[in-house]
Amino acid sequence: MTLQESLQRATHQLDSVPNLRTDAARDAALLLRHALSISHTEQLAHPKRPLTPAEVSAYETLIARRLTLEPIQYITGEQEFYGLALGVTPAVLIPRPETEHLVESVLAELANSRINNLNFHSERSEESPHFLRSGKNSSSEEKIRILDIGTGSGAIAIALAHHLPQAHVTAVDLSPAALAVAAANAARHGLSDRIRFVQSDLLVALAPDSLPFDAIVSNPPYVPETDRASLHPQVRDHEPASALFAGPDGLDIYRRLIPQARAALAPCGLLALEIGQGQRNSIAALLAGWVQVRFVDDLQRIPRVALARNP
């Protein structure tokens, strides 16, 4: 069997499954390249290349996994996030493009705070986050202390540390398996010295001497339990439920996280949260008493990021 014949057969198999039909050709080609360890160019250049029995078997095994609706990222073990390649396993939620809006918002907020002295500004320097206090410059020696709650694969923590050389990130997760994936990803990108991983239920296990933080970010579980049946089966049946669902209305984690974050943030410190569709008003109510509360839309004009400052 040639490369082209094998690819055509796999595409037909995937196309026969309604939930896979839209991306059948893309997925078949991606899994072929993964099974054979070849590039896209090699795939196109040698369509009549015969496959060995071992190659056919390896490819068929991957296609069989995809036919069960297993996410392709778990099959390949890879997902790109904010331009960085990350390892993923079924222990972690697959990073989504929507979460890149959260990273962009945090980077923009911290840049504005440092360069323009906006938002974090306070008339009394001792009330400002430490990296903006009077007499400090913006040198790379100054640490920005960031907490990533529910780090999963480490996507947010790693993206922020990668783009902020002065950032020191504490990344927490309740799952030891998720923390192992995140730590491996941090090592992969040479960031182990600036990201500390802690097993914790939200902020519970953090030592008092690690506080306060200049920014707290989180993409917590926010899918209502009532939406479970309507989720795409490759999400519902394969990704960790603990990273998806948060009570009947999807707000259970926010109700605990927001008060804990307020106690752990420096004055004027930033809280940045990813939120679900239709949750804007509920999150705004939970942020009563915070200042400069605002929301950032995603590309579909759905409020996706909530930003607020600690008074």
C-alpha positions in Angstrom: 0.0 0.0 0.0 1.3 3.4 -0.9 1.3 6.5 1.2 -1.5 8.1 -0.9 -3.6 4.9 -0.8 -3.3 4.6 3.0 -4.2 8.3 3.4 -7.3 8.0 1.2 -8.5 4.9 3.1 -8.0 6.6 6.5 -9.8 9.8 5.3 -12.7 7.7 4.2 -12.9 5.9 7.6 -12.9 9.2 9.5 -15.4 10.8 7.1 -17.8 8.0 7.9 -18.1 9.2 11.5 -20.4 12.3 11.7 -18.5 13.9 14.6 -15.2 13.6 12.6 -16.3 14.4 9.1 -15.4 18.1 9.2 -11.7 17.5 9.8 -11.4 14.0 8.3 -8.8 14.9 5.6 -6.8 17.1 8.0 -6.7 14.6 10.8 -5.8 11.7 8.5 -2.9 13.6 7.0 -1.7 14.8 10.4 -1.8 11.3 11.9 0.0 9.9 8.9 2.8 12.4 9.3 3.0 11.6 13.0 3.0 7.8 12.5 5.7 8.0 9.8 7.7 10.9 11.4 7.6 12.8 8.1 7.1 16.4 7.2 4.2 17.9 5.2 6.6 18.4 2.4 7.7 14.8 2.4 4.0 13.7 2.4 3.2 15.8 -0.7 6.5 14.9 -2.5 6.2 11.1 -2.3 2.5 10.0 -2.6 3.4 6.7 -4.2 6.0 5.7 -1.6 5.2 2.2 -0.4 4.6 1.8 3.3 6.1 -1.1 5.3 3.8 -3.4 7.2 5.0 -1.8 10.4 4.2 1.7 9.1 0.7 0.6 8.0 0.1 -1.0 11.4 1.3 2.1 13.3 -0.9 4.4 11.2 -4.0 2.1 11.5 -3.5 2.1 15.3 -3.7 5.9 15.4 -6.7 6.0 13.1 -8.5 3.5 15.3 -7.9 5.7 18.3 -9.3 8.7 16.4 -12.4 6.7 15.4 -13.2 6.5 19.1 -13.3 10.3 19.2 -10.1 10.5 21.2 -8.8 14.1 20.7 -6.0 14.2 18.1 -3.8 16.2 20.6 -3.8 13.2 23.0 -2.9 10.9 20.2 0.0 13.0 19.0 0.8 14.2 22.5 1.2 17.8 21.3 -0.6 21.1 21.2 0.6 24.5 20.3 -0.3 27.4 22.5 0.7 31.0 22.1 3.4 29.9 19.6 4.8 27.3 22.1 4.7 23.5 21.6 3.4 21.8 24.7 3.1 18.2 25.6 -0.4 17.1 26.6 -1.9 13.9 28.0 -5.4 12.9 29.1 -4.4 14.2 32.6 -4.8 17.8 31.3 -7.3 20.0 29.5 -6.2 20.6 25.9 -5.2 24.3 25.7 -7.6 26.3 23.6 -7.1 29.3 21.3 -9.7 31.2 23.5 -7.2 31.0 26.4 -4.7 33.0 24.4 -6.9 36.0 24.9 -6.3 35.6 28.6 -2.5 35.6 28.1 -2.7 38.6 25.8 -4.8 40.5 28.3 -2.4 39.8 31.1 0.7 40.8 29.0 -1.0 44.0 28.0 -2.1 44.9 31.5 1.4 44.3 33.0 3.0 46.3 30.1 0.7 49.2 30.7 1.4 49.0 34.4 5.1 49.1 34.0 5.5 51.5 31.1 2.7 54.0 31.7 2.2 53.5 35.4 -1.5 53.0 34.7 -4.0 50.9 36.6 -1.5 49.8 39.3 -0.7 53.5 40.1 -1.2 54.6 43.7 -0.3 58.0 45.2 1.5 56.2 48.0 4.3 54.2 46.6 4.2 51.6 49.3 0.7 50.6 48.2 1.8 49.8 44.6 3.0 46.4 43.5 6.7 46.1 44.4 7.9 46.4 40.8 6.2 49.8 40.3 7.2 51.4 43.6 8.9 54.8 43.6 12.6 54.6 43.0 12.3 51.3 41.0 13.2 51.1 37.4 12.0 48.6 34.8 15.1 46.5 34.8 14.9 42.8 34.3 16.1 42.2 37.8 12.7 43.2 39.2 10.5 40.3 39.7 6.8 40.2 38.7 5.1 37.7 41.0 2.4 35.8 39.1 0.1 33.0 40.3 -1.5 30.6 37.8 -4.4 28.7 39.4 -5.3 25.4 37.9 -2.3 25.3 35.6 -3.1 22.0 33.9 -0.5 21.6 31.1 1.2 24.8 32.3 0.1 26.7 29.1 -0.6 30.0 30.8 2.3 30.0 33.2 4.8 29.0 30.5 3.5 31.6 28.0 3.7 34.4 30.6 7.1 33.3 31.8 8.4 33.0 28.2 7.3 36.6 27.3 8.1 38.2 30.7 11.8 37.5 31.6 11.3 39.3 34.9 8.3 37.1 35.8 8.5 34.4 38.5 5.4 32.2 38.4 3.8 30.0 40.9 1.6 27.4 39.2 -0.8 25.4 41.2 -3.1 22.4 40.4 -4.9 19.9 42.5 -3.8 17.0 40.2 -0.3 15.6 40.6 -0.5 14.1 37.1 -1.3 17.5 35.6 1.6 19.1 37.5 4.0 16.4 36.1 2.9 17.4 32.6 3.3 21.1 33.3 6.7 20.7 34.9 7.9 18.7 31.9 6.6 21.5 29.6 8.4 24.1 31.6 11.7 22.2 31.4 11.2 21.8 27.7 11.2 25.5 27.3 14.0 26.2 29.8 11.7 27.8 32.3 12.0 25.5 35.3 14.0 28.1 37.2 11.2 30.7 37.1 8.1 28.5 37.4 7.4 26.8 40.8 4.8 24.1 40.8 2.6 23.5 43.9 -0.1 20.9 44.5 -3.0 22.9 45.9 -6.7 23.2 46.0 -6.8 26.8 44.7 -4.6 28.8 47.1 -5.0 26.6 50.2 -1.5 25.1 50.2 0.4 28.2 49.5 2.8 29.3 52.2 2.2 32.8 53.7 5.7 33.9 52.7 4.9 33.4 49.0 2.3 36.2 49.2 1.3 38.7 47.9 1.2 38.3 44.1 1.3 41.1 41.6 -1.1 39.2 39.3 -3.3 36.1 39.6 -4.5 34.4 36.5 -6.7 31.4 36.0 -8.6 29.4 33.4 -10.7 27.4 35.9 -13.4 24.9 35.2 -16.6 26.8 34.2 -18.9 24.5 32.3 -22.2 24.0 34.0 -23.1 20.4 34.9 -26.3 20.9 33.1 -24.4 21.3 29.8 -22.6 18.0 30.1 -24.9 16.1 27.7 -24.6 18.8 25.0 -20.8 18.9 24.9 -19.0 17.3 22.0 -18.2 13.7 22.9 -14.5 14.1 22.3 -14.5 16.7 25.0 -17.0 15.2 27.4 -15.7 11.6 27.2 -11.9 12.2 27.0 -10.8 15.4 28.7 -10.7 15.5 32.5 -14.1 16.3 34.0 -12.4 18.1 36.9 -11.0 20.6 34.5 -14.3 21.2 32.8 -17.3 21.2 35.1 -18.0 23.5 38.1 -21.4 22.9 39.6 -24.9 23.4 38.3 -24.2 26.9 36.9 -20.4 26.6 36.3 -19.6 29.2 38.9 -18.5 27.1 41.8 -14.8 27.6 41.4 -15.1 31.4 40.9 -17.1 31.7 44.1 -14.1 30.2 46.0 -11.3 31.6 43.9 -12.2 35.3 43.8 -12.2 35.9 47.6 -9.0 33.9 48.0 -7.4 35.9 45.2 -8.3 39.2 46.8 -6.5 38.2 50.0 -3.4 37.0 48.1 -3.0 40.0 45.7 -0.9 43.1 46.4 -2.9 46.4 46.5 -3.8 47.3 42.9 -2.8 43.8 41.8 -4.4 42.2 38.8 -6.9 39.4 38.7 -7.5 37.9 35.2 -10.0 35.1 34.7 -11.2 33.2 31.6 -15.0 32.9 31.7 -17.6 31.0 29.8 -20.3 32.2 27.5 -23.2 33.9 29.3 -21.3 34.3 32.6 -20.3 38.0 32.3 -23.0 39.4 34.6 -22.6 36.6 37.2 -18.8 37.2 37.3 -19.3 41.0 37.5 -21.5 40.4 40.6 -18.9 38.2 42.2 -16.3 40.9 41.6 -18.3 43.5 43.5 -15.9 45.5 45.6 -13.0 45.1 43.1 -12.0 48.1 41.0 -11.5 48.6 37.3 -13.6 45.6 36.4 -13.9 45.0 32.7 -14.3 42.3 30.2 -12.4 41.3 27.0 -14.3 39.7 24.1 -13.0 36.8 22.0 -13.0 36.7 18.2 -16.7 35.8 18.3 -17.5 38.8 20.5 -18.2 36.6 23.5 -16.9 38.0 26.8 -14.0 35.7 27.5 -11.7 37.4 30.0 -12.6 39.2 33.2 -10.1 41.7 34.5 -10.2 43.4 37.9 -7.9 45.2 40.3 -7.5 44.6 44.0 -8.5 47.9 45.8 
